[in-house]
Amino acid sequence: MRVFHNLNVNWMGMRKAFYILSLVLFLLGMLNIVFRGLVFGIDFKGGSEIVLQFEKPVDVAKIRNDLANIGLGAVEVRTFGAETGVLVRTELQEIPKEIYPKVVERIRENIDKIMPAVPYQIVDSTINSITVEFTNPDTTNTMIAELFAQGFQTGKVSEEPDNKQMLVRVGIADWIKEVLREKVKDNPFQVVKEDRVGPKIGEELKRDAVLAVLLSLVVILIYLGFRFKFIFAIGAVTALFHDVLITVGLYAVLYGLIPGLNLEIDLPVVAAFLTLVGYSINDTVIVFDRIRENMKIHKTMPLEELINKSINQTMSRTIITGFTTLLAVFVLFILGGDVLRAFSFTLLFGIIIGTYSSIFVASALVLDYAQRTKKKVQFS
C-alpha cells in the first residue's frame, strides 16, 4: 500500500463538513428511535425461543406458514445453523388459555393410541403441566417411557415404588411439536433447545446491557486520561458515543425498510457493540500515539498540520486493517445466516463509522479544543 505512504490530505480542513454529516446521521437515528422505536429480541422483552433440528433440509417458509395460525400470536421462524435447523421465536411464555384444551386433548389422544383400553384420569392441571393418574405403577412407567419417546416431557410425580401418577409438561414447544408432526410427517425432528425469558428478567438484562456499554466507556475515559491528556480522552470517548448512538439509530431507520435488515437488538448485538467500542478505540489510540510522537519531534509545528501529518502517516495501517476486518465481517454477514446477521451487521457498519470517527470526531475535537481555549497541547 505504498500509495498511502506519501499521503498529504488536509483532513482537519474538512472537519466542519463532517461535523454536519455526523449531526445529520445522529438526528436521523434519534428521530427514528423516538417515533418508530427499537425492536428488542426476547432477551430483553421476554418470550420463548425454540430450536428444532430436522433430519432432512427443511423449507423455512413452509414452517413459517404452518405455525402462522396456531394461536401463538406473531411467530418468527428462521434458519438456525445448517439447512436442517430452525429457530422459532414468540413473545409468549405460556400456552394461551384458548389453546390449552387442544394441547390436553392431544395428550389424551396419544395416551389412547398407546394403550387404547387403559383407564386413567387427569387429577390436576396447571398452565404448565397436567397430572395423569393410572391404575397401577407399571402402566404409569410404561406410559411415561412411551410418551417421552414421542417427544413429550414426562416424568413421575413421586419416586415411590407405588407411584401411579405421571406429570406431562404443557409448553409452547410441545404445542409446536404436535402441530409440526402433522404438517411435516416425512421429516422427523427434535427440540434441541427451549429458552424462556420473563419480562422482569428481560428488563434487568436491558439495564445491565446499557450499564456494560457505559462502564466500558468510563473505563476507557480514565485510561486515556492517564495515557494522554484529558482532552484526548474526552475526544476519544465522544467518538465512541458517536459510533454507538449512530449505529443504534441505524437499527431504527432500517427496520421495516429493507428486507433482510429487520434486525432486533439482543444480547449478541450488545456483544457486537462492546466489540465495536474496542475496535474503534484501538483505531483512535493509534492516531493519538502518532500525534504524541510527532509533537515530541516537531515541537514548533502548528497543531492542525501536525494532526494531518499523523493521520496521513497512519492511513496505510488504517486502510489495510479496516479492509481485512471488513472482508471477514462481510463474509460473516452474507454466509452467517439470520442468527448472526444482527451481530455481523453491527460490526460491519460500526467498523466503518468507527474509522471515520477516529479521524473526523476524536482528532478534530482535540484540535477545536486547543484552538478555542488557546492552550498549547504538548507532551513532556
Secondary structure by P-SEA (a helix, b strand, c coil): cccccccccccccaaaaaaaaaaaaaaaaaaaaacbbbbbcccccbbbbbbbbbcccccaaaaaaaaccccccbbbbbbcccccbbbbbbccccccccaaaaaaaaaaaaaaaacccbbbbbccccccbbbbbcccaaaaaaaaaaaaaaccccccccccccccbbbbbbcaaaaaaaaaaaacccbbbbbcbbbbbcaaaaaaaaaaaaaaaaaaaaaaaaaaaaaccaaaaaaaaaaaaaaaaaaaaaaaaaccccccccccccaaaaaaaaaaaaaaaaaaaaaaaaaaaaaaacccccaaaaaaaaaaaaaaaaaaaaaaaaaaaaaaaacccccaaaaaaaaaaaaaaaaaaacccaaaaaaaaaaaaccccccc
